[in-house]
Amino acid sequence: MESYSGRRLNGVIKGNMRTEPPNLLIVDDSTAIRKILLRVLHQTGLELGQVLEAGDGKEALRLMEGRDISLVLSDINMPNMDGLELLRALRGSPQWHDLPVVMITTEGGQARVEEAIELGATSYVRKPFSADLLRDKLAALLSK
C-alpha cells in the first residue's frame, strides 16, 4: 500500500498522478442495491480498477485484508456489522484510518447521517441517486 501526502492511494505514484485505476468496495446487504451501484459506477465513466462487494461490515473487513482499496461505498443499515460500526473499525485502524468512506443511505433522519460524519465518513449520498451525483462525489475524492 503506498501513501502520498498522508492519504492512502491505490497503484503506483509518479509525481502527483496515480498510474493504476482505484479499487472500490461496495458494502450493502442488498444484492440488488450492489448491482445497481455497479451499474451506476459503470455509467459514471470513471476509470476504476477492481470493484469488490460485501454484504455487511464484517465481510467488508475480511475482503479488505491484503488488498489495495481506494474508497468504500457503504450502506448504513446492515445486519451483523452495520455501516457505522464498519466506519468505527476503519477509523480505528492505522491501515485504513484515512481511507475515504462514502455512506449511502435511505435514512430519512438526519441524526444517522450526522453520526456517520462525526465518526469520520468522508461524504454521503441518499438513495435514490444519479450517476452524475455519484461521479462528481467520487471524482472529487479520488483525485485528491
Wavefront OBJ file of the C-alpha trace (Angstrom):
o trace
v 0.000 0.000 0.000
v 1.504 3.299 -0.976
v 0.693 6.618 0.546
v 1.148 10.137 -0.699
v 0.638 13.316 1.323
v -0.769 11.278 4.201
v -3.561 9.807 2.076
v -3.834 6.175 1.007
v -3.706 5.691 -2.727
v -4.012 2.633 -4.853
v -1.440 1.990 -7.531
v 1.990 3.309 -8.342
v 2.539 7.023 -7.817
v 4.533 9.036 -10.346
v 4.673 12.665 -9.308
v 1.109 13.506 -8.317
v -0.527 11.036 -10.721
v -1.918 7.589 -9.936
v -0.909 5.175 -12.690
v -3.375 2.422 -11.851
v -7.138 2.850 -11.551
v -8.552 2.865 -7.999
v -10.151 -0.190 -6.431
v -13.517 0.317 -4.731
v -15.501 -1.668 -2.197
v -19.319 -1.614 -2.161
v -20.859 -2.670 1.166
v -24.626 -3.266 1.228
v -26.743 -6.175 2.452
v -28.975 -5.933 -0.619
v -27.607 -7.767 -3.651
v -29.961 -5.704 -5.837
v -28.564 -2.407 -4.493
v -24.983 -3.631 -5.009
v -25.829 -4.458 -8.649
v -27.452 -1.033 -9.112
v -24.344 0.619 -7.674
v -22.141 -1.383 -10.047
v -24.277 -0.245 -12.987
v -24.221 3.383 -11.814
v -20.450 3.228 -11.295
v -20.107 1.996 -14.875
v -22.320 4.873 -16.059
v -20.111 7.467 -14.333
v -17.388 6.962 -16.940
v -14.707 6.986 -14.217
v -11.757 4.686 -14.773
v -11.957 2.135 -11.980
v -9.930 -0.904 -11.068
v -11.477 -3.809 -9.233
v -14.873 -3.241 -7.598
v -15.428 -5.624 -4.711
v -18.741 -6.346 -2.998
v -19.563 -7.194 0.620
v -22.915 -7.896 2.276
v -22.027 -6.345 5.646
v -19.198 -4.705 7.562
v -17.652 -7.973 8.755
v -17.399 -9.288 5.209
v -16.003 -5.926 4.080
v -13.183 -6.060 6.622
v -12.326 -9.626 5.540
v -12.277 -8.612 1.861
v -10.033 -5.634 2.556
v -7.271 -7.732 4.104
v -4.207 -7.604 1.884
v -5.920 -5.531 -0.815
v -5.404 -2.011 -2.087
v -8.745 -0.248 -1.642
v -9.019 3.424 -2.558
v -12.609 4.114 -1.493
v -15.523 2.423 0.274
v -19.204 2.976 -0.550
v -21.222 1.680 2.396
v -24.860 1.456 3.371
v -25.659 2.401 6.972
v -28.292 -0.225 7.862
v -26.988 -3.798 7.546
v -27.060 -6.957 9.690
v -24.042 -8.348 11.581
v -21.982 -5.147 11.351
v -23.697 -2.007 10.095
v -22.074 0.863 8.223
v -21.449 2.930 11.351
v -19.675 0.006 13.056
v -17.620 -0.524 9.881
v -16.726 3.155 9.874
v -15.624 2.950 13.535
v -13.443 -0.064 12.717
v -11.853 1.651 9.725
v -11.171 4.895 11.603
v -9.653 2.879 14.462
v -7.257 1.055 12.147
v -3.859 2.586 11.323
v -4.043 0.910 7.906
v -7.473 2.280 6.952
v -7.754 5.430 9.089
v -7.541 7.837 6.113
v -9.493 5.742 3.605
v -12.341 7.742 2.014
v -15.717 6.288 3.016
v -18.938 7.430 1.369
v -22.084 6.427 3.215
v -25.082 5.534 1.072
v -28.359 5.680 2.882
v -32.114 5.837 2.665
v -32.171 7.186 6.186
v -34.753 9.920 6.473
v -33.416 11.030 9.831
v -30.555 13.459 9.687
v -29.246 12.101 13.014
v -27.788 8.908 11.455
v -26.077 10.893 8.704
v -24.678 13.330 11.265
v -23.418 10.401 13.346
v -21.656 8.991 10.270
v -19.999 12.354 9.587
v -18.940 12.647 13.260
v -17.423 9.150 13.038
v -15.341 10.216 10.048
v -17.399 9.496 6.933
v -15.872 11.430 4.077
v -19.209 12.079 2.403
v -22.685 10.633 1.944
v -25.378 10.222 -0.687
v -29.045 9.446 -0.222
v -30.908 6.851 -2.268
v -32.065 7.293 -4.946
v -29.032 8.938 -6.522
v -27.955 9.632 -10.084
v -24.821 8.536 -11.909
v -23.882 12.231 -12.223
v -24.066 12.799 -8.457
v -22.028 9.684 -7.709
v -19.473 10.547 -10.401
v -18.993 14.051 -9.005
v -18.548 12.817 -5.425
v -16.162 10.002 -6.383
v -14.137 12.042 -8.865
v -13.510 14.692 -6.211
v -12.439 12.121 -3.630
v -10.292 10.009 -5.938
v -8.452 12.975 -7.432
v -7.062 14.134 -4.057
l 1 2 3 4 5 6 7 8 9 10 11 12 13 14 15 16 17 18 19 20 21 22 23 24 25 26 27 28 29 30 31 32 33 34 35 36 37 38 39 40 41 42 43 44 45 46 47 48 49 50 51 52 53 54 55 56 57 58 59 60 61 62 63 64 65 66 67 68 69 70 71 72 73 74 75 76 77 78 79 80 81 82 83 84 85 86 87 88 89 90 91 92 93 94 95 96 97 98 99 100 101 102 103 104 105 106 107 108 109 110 111 112 113 114 115 116 117 118 119 120 121 122 123 124 125 126 127 128 129 130 131 132 133 134 135 136 137 138 139 140 141 142 143 144
